[in-house]
Amino acid sequence: MYGNAKAVAAIAGMAGRVPVTREYRDKVARLKDLVDRRLWNPDASFYETRSIAAASPACAKPSATPRGFSTFRTTAPAKRSPGSS
């Protein structure tokens, strides 16, 4: 999300869309702040991960999946032989 918001802000800036640029720069700052505050572990000097269920129990329910988002592939793609495309 951070990278996407940063890219939208940059593109909007190049297009002269000042309100959109400002909106997405604010989103970039907020996302960076949230990641730093919630995921940074100073003892380990490392960003940690959190499960969706731990962050918000409602998000763990299948019915809470936002519309328009696809789920991740649950099976690995078939192996290709070397040299195949």
N, C-alpha and C positions, 0 to 999 in steps of 0.2 A: 504494500500500500504506500509506503514511504517513497519508493522509487517512482511509482506511478504518479503520485501527487507532485513530486518534484519535476517530473517530465511535463506534466500538464501545465505547471506554473511556468516552466521555461518556454514551452510552445506558445502559451497565451501571451507571454511577454514579447516574443518575437512578432506576434500578430497584432500587438498593440492593444490587447484586451485587458486593460488595467484592472477592472473589478475582478475578473477571473484570475488574473495573476495574483492579486492580493488574497483572494479566497484560498487558492491552493498553496500559497506560501504560508498562510496561517495554518492550514492543515498539515503541511510538512513540519512546522514548528511544534504543533500539538502532538503529532505522532512521535517525533523524536523525543519530546519530553516524556510521553507515556512509556515509551520503550526504556528510556534511561531510568525512570523512577521505578518501574514495575519489574523489569527484567535484569537490570544490572546487579550483579553480586560483587560487592567490593572486596569481600574476603577472598573470593576466587579470581578476581579481576577478569570476569567473564560474564557474558550475557547468558542467562538461563532461559529455558523454555517453560511454558506452563500449558497444561492441558486445557482444552475448551471447557471440559466438565468442571475443572477446578475454578476457572474464571467465572463461569456462569452456568449453573446447572440446567437452565432452560435451553441453552445452546446444545446440550448433549442429546436432546430429544430429536429424533428424525423429523418430527413435525415442525421443528423450529428452523429447519434449513431454509435459508432465504430463497425465494423464487428467483430463477434466472441464473443460478449458480449450478454448475455441474459437479457431480461427485468425482472423486479420484478413481482411477482405474484400480480394480481390486485384483486383477490377474496380470502377470507379467506378459509382455508381448512374446510371440514365438521367436526363438533364437534364429538368427540368420547365419548362413554359412559365410566364411570369409570371401570377400570379393562380390557378394550379392548386394544389390541396392534396393 
